[in-house]
């Protein structure tokens, strides 16, 4: 060691990221900004993620395969990003083998894994949410709907790729929703139980938050655009674009959410011996009676991550490790005072049926602002391999600038049958006016 300054010796870190979408690509790009990160593995990753990580063909729900890979390759840290492996206990299994992880254990991830659980938790601890009833018998649910207020919302209890929620504007639509979820099993076992809840109205707000189970640090708020078509028309999707921050999320609303929703949720989980560590996603609606919880997710949202993380100035990996170690209160979490926009480029026909396998060209000058969700390498060529193909992000001092920058990236990404909305951010601009 003689002649070498100890401060100059940098730790080398090998990180595994479980998942395969645009959210995971965003996380990987962000953690690579940490100079200590020398190697990133994506399980399974995708063809676009392969530009920034070593992709290993192990599925995100293959818990045994993930653990075996970790045992053989000894990573310093594992980030479990999607909902399925979290609910299936991926973090639990890795921790049993001595690995440090980002993400909640299964008994805390149930806050997303079961809507019945999360609604009952909110009722028990007085956290504001829509009035509701739960059912495990279709006949009883249909009987209840004969006199229930309409419109109403019918939700499958378990995970359903973000699609197990049906807004019924008529009684007939509500009956059809129950039959589709409980009898036809459109979402499999996730529909064994359902929640029928009050239809709430108001602007929707997403707030991702870091937590170590004691401290909760909200990130920049965001606004999603779920409908497939311009002017919020067409079918619901996994998200066609996002902007951040959300103009409806004022300082006063943020303080109210911390007091009535964020802090009480963390405390409630602790009281239930389900301490949550990782990223807790609060899906909120700003109703005439104040903010209420629409849903919880036990991980980063997609495509919210694609606008929130580009605004993060602090080191993401350091923050993640602080959630694991219980040191979040002493860790800097700083966001840039700016705006971000992400436009999703999808395959024509998404979210129903679409063709894939077309060459995907991303011009070099925008590769750092493109997050690949659905692509693979085929005969040495990057080709489309999903409904949502890429997210194109832009940052600006103002929202109009961020929107322009995002669409400028769109212009430099090319594939046959590309489809995207032309009005991402328009709702937010109206709110500012």
N, C-alpha and C positions, 0 to 999 in steps of 0.2 A: 504493500500500500504506500510505500515511501514515494514522495514526489507527486502524489495525487491528492488533490483537495477533496475531502470527504463530501463537501457540498456539491461537487461536480459529478458525484456518482448518482446516476438516476436509476430509480427502480424501474424494472421492466414488468409490464403487466400484460397478461393474456386474458382476453375476455370472451365469453360465449354469450351470444344473443339468440334466444329462442324465438322463432317466428319467421314469417315469410312475406310481409306486406310493406306498404309504404311507410307505416309507422315504424317498423323495424329498421328500414333503410334510413329514416330520419335519425333515429337513436344512434345507429352505427356511425353515421357521418358526424354526429355531435360528439360522441365519445372519442372519436379519432382525433379531435382537436386537443385532447390531453396528451402531452409529449411522452408520458410514461407508457402509453398504450402501444405495444409493439406488434400485437397480433389479435385479430378479431375473427372469431368463427361464427357463422350464422347457421342455425339448425332449423329448417332446411335452407333458409334464404331463397333467393330467386336469381334469375339471369342478370338483373340490374344490380342487385346487391353484390353480386360476384365482382363488380368493379371496385368494391370497398371492403370486402371481407372474404374469407375462405368459406365457401358454402359446403355443407356436409349434408348428404341426403338422409337425414333423420327427421321424421315428422314431428311437429310441435306437440302432438298428443301421444307420441311414443315415449312415455315417461321412462321406461326401462332403458330404451336406447339412448336417451339424453343422459341418464345417470351413468351408464356404461361408458359413454364418450367422455364424460367429465372425469371418471375414475382413470381412464387410460391417458388422458391428455393434461390433467391437473391444471385447469385454468385458475386464475387468481380470483375471478369474479364471474357470476352468471346472472344475466338479466333475462327474466322470464316475462315476455311482453304481452302475449295474447291471453284472452280470457280462458279458453279451454284448458290449457295446461295448468293454469293457476287453480282453477276449480277442481281439477283432477289431482292436485297435490304435488305438482312438480317441485315447488320450493321445499315442501316437507321432505320429499325423497332425497333431494340434493343436500339439504342441511344434515340429514342423518349420516351422510357420507363425509361431512365436514366442510362442505362448500359454502362460501358466503354468497348470498343471492339478493337481488332486487326483486321485490314482489311479495305479496301476502301469502301466508300459509292458507291451506284449503278452508280451515274453519273461519277465516276472515274473508276470503274470496267469495264465500257464500252470499255476501251482500249483493253480488252481481249474479251469482249462480242460481239464486232462488228469489223471485220477486215476492213470493208469499212471505219468505223470511224478512226481506227488507221492509215490506209494508208493515208487518207486525212489529218489527223493531222500532219503526218511526212512531207507530201508534203508542207503544209501550213507553217511549221516552219523550213524547210530545214534540216530535220534529215535524214541522208543517209539510203536509203532502195532501194529495187528493183523497177524498172519502172513497172507501172501497169495500168490497166483499170478496171472499175467496171461495173457490169451489173445487171439489175433486169428483163431482158427479154431474154429468152433462145435463141430465133431466132437471136437477135442482137449479142449475145455472139458467136453463131455458125458462123455468117457471119464474125465477127472480126477474128475468128480463121483461116479463109481461107488464110489470108495473114500474120498472126502473126508469130514472130520468134518461131522456135521449136528447142529444147524442151522448154516447158513452164510449169507453175505451176497454177493449178486451186484450189481455196480455197472457201469453204462455208463461208458465212459471219459470222454466229453465232457459238455458242459453239457446238462441235460435238464429245465430249469425246476424243479430241486430234486426231480424225481420219478424219476430214473434209478437208484434204489437199491431192491432187493427183498430182504427178509429171508425166507429160505426155511427153514421149520421142518421140512420133510420133504425126502427126496431127490427125490420127484416134483415138489415145488414148485421145487426148484433146477433140475431139467431144464427145467421150463416157463419159468423166468426166463431161462435162456440162450436158449431158442428165441424168446421174446418180444423180447429185446433184440437178439440177433445175427441171427436169421433173419427174424422178422416186422418188424424195424426199427421197433419201437414208438417209439423216440427218434431215428429217422433215423440219420445218420452218426455220432452220438455213441456208437452201439452197435457200431461197427466193431471196437473192442477192448473187453474187459471185464476187471474185476478180480474175482476170487473170493477172499473173505477170511474169516478166522476170525470167528466170532460172539462178540462181547465182551459182557459183562454188567456193569452198574453204573450209577450216576447219570450223566446227561449234563450237561455244563456248556458254555456258550458264553462265550468271552472275545474280544471285539473289541479290537484294539490299534492305536494310532497308531504309525507308524514312518517315519523318514526314510532308512532303509537303514543307519543306524548305531545309533541309539537306538531302543528299543522300549518304549512306554508302554502297558501294559494298561489297558483301561477297566473299568468295573464289570462283574462277571460277570452272567450271566442264565440263565434256565431257560425253554426253549421247550415248547410243548404241541402236538405234531404231529397227534395223532389228531383226527378230526372230532367224536367224541362224548364226552359226560361219562364220567369214570372211565377215560379213555384207551381208548375203544372206537372202532370204526369205521375208515374208511380213513385213510391218511396224507394230510396236506395240506401246504400251504406254511407252515402255522403258524396255530393258532387262538388264540394268546395267549402272553404272556410275563410273567415277573416278574424283578425285579432288586433286590438282588444274590441270587445262588444260594447257599443255605445250605450246600451241600456244598463250596463253594470257600472253604476256610479259609485263614488266613494261611500255614500250613505247606504246604498244597497249592499256593498261589500261588507260594511260594518255589521249590518243586520244579519247577513248570511253567516258571518263568523260567530255571532252571538247565538243565533237560533238554529243554525244548520251544521256548519263545519265542526265547530268544537263539540257540540252535543253528540254528533255522530261518532266521533273518535272516542268520547267518554262512554257512549252507549256500548260500543264494541268492547271496550275494556271491561265494563261491568259484566258483560256476557262471557268474559274470558276468551275473547276473540280479537286480541290486539292486532291492529292492522298496520303493516309496514309496507311502504312502496308508494304507488301513485293511486290516490282515490279520486275518481271522476264524479263530479256532482253535475247532473243534468237538472237544470232549474227552469221554472217558469215564473215570470214576474206577473202575478195575478193582481186583481184589484184589491185583494187582501194581503198583498205582499209576496215575497218570494216563497215558492214551495218546491219540494223535490219531485221531479218527474221520474228520475231513475238514478241509481248508483252504478258505476262500473268499477271494477277492481284493478284498473290498469289505464295507461294512456289511451286516449281516444284516437280514432282514425277517421277522418283526416285532420282532427284538431291538433295533433302533434306536429303536423307539417307547418303550422303557423306559430305555435307557441314556442317550440324549441329554437327556431331561427332568431327569436327575440331574447333568448337567454344569454346573458353576458357571463355569468358564473360558470364554473366547470361542472358539466352534467355528471360525470362519473364521480366526482368528489361528493356532490349532493346525494347521489344514489347510495354511495357507501355510508354516508351519514344517516340515511334512513335505516340501513341495516344495523349500524353500530349504536343508534340511539343518541346521536350527537347533532341532530338537525338544528337545535337551538343555537349552537355555536358556529354554524356553517353559513357562509354567505350565499344568499339566493337573490341574485340581482337580474332584473330584466331591463332591456333597452326601452327608453321612452320613444317608441316608434310604432308603426303599424305593419301588419303582414297580411298577405292574401295568398291562398292556395286554390288553384283551379285544377280539378280532376279531369284528365282526359281518359275517356272510356271507349269501349268498343260499341259501335252502333247496335242498338237492340238491348243493351243493358238497361234494367236488371233482369230481363226475361230470357231471351236467347240471342246469341251473338256468335260471330265467327272469330277464330283466333288463329295464330300461326303466321301472322304477317310481319315482315321485317320492321323493327323498331329502330329509328334513327334519332339519336339525341346529339345535337351539335355540341362540339367540345366546349364552347364558351359558356354553356348553361348547365353543364353536367353537375356542378355543385349545387344547383337550385332545383334539380329534378329528383324526385323520390319515386323509385320504381315499385309498383304494387303487383302487377301481373305480367311477368315476362319470363322467358327461359332461353337458354342457349340451345339452338338446334342446328347441327352441322356447322358449328362455329359462328353462327349468326344469332344476334339477339332478336327474338320474335315475341309478339304479343301472346299472352297466355292467361287472360282473365277478362272480367268485365271492366273493372277499374284498372287501367294500365299504368298511368303515372300521375303524380301530383306535381304541378308546376308552381313554385313559390316565389313570391316577390316581397321585398321589404322596402318601406319608404317612410319618410318623416311624416307624411300625411296618408290617409287611407286612399285617396285618389291616386297618389303616386305608387303606393303598394300594389293597387289593382293594375295600373298600367304596367308595372314591372313584371307582375305575374303573367299577364297576357302576352308580354314580349317574350317570355320563356316559352309559352305555348306555341308561338310562331316558329320556334326552333326545334320542335319535337314533331316527328313525322311518322305516321303509319296509316295503312289503308283502313278504312271504315272508322277513322277517329271521330269521336263525338264529345262535345263539352258544352257546358252552359256559357252564355255570353254575358250573364248578369250577376256573377258572383260579387257580392259587396253592395249591390244596388239597394237592398233593404237597409243596410247599415248607413249608407249615405243619406237616405230619406230620414232616418232617425236623427242623424246629426243636424239636418236642416230643421 
